[in-house]
Amino acid sequence: MARRRGVMSDRLKMELAEELGVADIVRREGGFGSVSSRNCGNLVRLAIERAERSLI
């Protein structure tokens, strides 16, 4: 099965990671695969909030 292309840009993901304080983990541990599922959920929640604000 082919992987889908990501919806969020890498730049946006890093901005969100920095805002949540997990950017060091992403840089040090080698990517978003090392971020806990709780923090990944928080990243998604933050991205949705930003998208909703941009629509207003």
Residue frames relative to the residue before (quaternion, step in Angstrom):
aa qw qx qy qz dx dy dz
M 1.0000 0.0000 0.0000 0.0000 0.00 0.00 0.00
A 0.4166 -0.7214 0.5017 0.2329 3.58 -0.88 0.95
R 0.4550 -0.6703 0.5142 0.2815 3.54 -1.14 0.68
R 0.4388 -0.6760 0.5257 0.2723 3.52 -1.08 0.74
R 0.5002 -0.6264 0.5033 0.3227 3.52 -1.16 0.60
G 0.5388 -0.6605 0.4261 0.3031 3.58 -0.94 0.89
V 0.4669 -0.6796 0.4992 0.2663 3.53 -1.13 0.71
M 0.7367 0.3695 -0.2140 0.5244 3.57 1.01 -0.82
S 0.4714 -0.6549 0.5105 0.2971 3.53 -1.09 0.76
D 0.6198 -0.5430 0.4066 0.3945 3.56 -1.21 0.43
R 0.6141 0.5580 -0.3428 0.4405 3.56 1.06 -0.72
L 0.6633 0.4946 -0.2987 0.4756 3.58 0.93 -0.90
K 0.6421 0.5237 -0.3300 0.4522 3.58 0.94 -0.83
M 0.6690 0.4837 -0.3057 0.4744 3.60 0.96 -0.79
E 0.6030 0.5416 -0.3579 0.4637 3.61 1.04 -0.69
L 0.6765 0.4865 -0.2854 0.4735 3.56 0.89 -0.93
A 0.6389 0.5256 -0.3208 0.4611 3.57 1.01 -0.82
E 0.6479 0.5011 -0.3202 0.4760 3.58 1.01 -0.77
E 0.6398 0.5334 -0.3197 0.4516 3.57 0.99 -0.82
L 0.7312 0.4034 -0.2269 0.5012 3.59 1.04 -0.76
G 0.5070 -0.6870 0.4003 0.3326 3.59 1.25 -0.12
V 0.5874 0.5749 -0.3868 0.4181 3.60 1.12 0.47
A 0.3636 0.7585 -0.4780 0.2530 3.60 1.24 0.16
D 0.6188 0.5475 -0.3491 0.4421 3.60 1.04 -0.71
I 0.6301 0.5235 -0.3311 0.4683 3.57 1.02 -0.78
V 0.6499 0.5174 -0.3175 0.4574 3.59 0.93 -0.89
R 0.6940 0.4707 -0.2773 0.4689 3.58 0.89 -0.91
R 0.7300 0.4645 -0.2392 0.4405 3.56 0.80 -1.06
E 0.7683 0.3922 -0.1927 0.4678 3.58 0.87 -0.95
G 0.5838 -0.6444 0.3501 0.3483 3.58 1.23 -0.01
G 0.8369 -0.1929 0.0718 0.5073 3.58 0.88 0.81
F 0.6997 -0.4900 0.3427 0.3911 3.50 -1.38 0.06
G 0.5138 0.6531 -0.4135 0.3722 3.59 1.23 -0.19
S 0.6812 0.4801 -0.2806 0.4762 3.57 1.21 -0.44
V 0.5359 0.6027 -0.4077 0.4281 3.60 1.29 -0.04
S 0.5292 -0.6502 0.4395 0.3226 3.57 -0.94 0.88
S 0.6132 -0.5659 0.3993 0.3797 3.56 -1.17 0.53
R 0.5922 0.5602 -0.3625 0.4517 3.59 1.09 -0.61
N 0.6939 0.4593 -0.2758 0.4811 3.58 0.89 -0.93
C 0.6073 0.5313 -0.3569 0.4707 3.60 1.07 -0.61
G 0.6330 0.5193 -0.3223 0.4751 3.57 1.02 -0.75
N 0.6452 0.5087 -0.3131 0.4764 3.56 1.04 -0.78
L 0.6114 0.5390 -0.3449 0.4655 3.59 1.09 -0.68
V 0.6582 0.5017 -0.3026 0.4727 3.57 0.95 -0.88
R 0.6425 0.5283 -0.3194 0.4540 3.57 0.95 -0.90
L 0.6656 0.5011 -0.2914 0.4701 3.56 0.96 -0.91
A 0.6384 0.5223 -0.3228 0.4641 3.59 1.01 -0.79
I 0.6466 0.5081 -0.3155 0.4736 3.58 1.00 -0.81
E 0.6394 0.5236 -0.3280 0.4576 3.58 0.96 -0.84
R 0.6485 0.5101 -0.3153 0.4689 3.59 0.97 -0.85
A 0.6611 0.5101 -0.3100 0.4545 3.58 0.90 -0.90
E 0.6563 0.5025 -0.3173 0.4649 3.58 0.96 -0.83
R 0.6485 0.5132 -0.3232 0.4600 3.60 1.00 -0.77
S 0.6644 0.5087 -0.3159 0.4473 3.58 1.00 -0.75
L 0.6311 0.5366 -0.3368 0.4476 3.61 1.19 -0.41
I 0.6160 0.5720 -0.3425 0.4196 3.55 1.18 -0.54
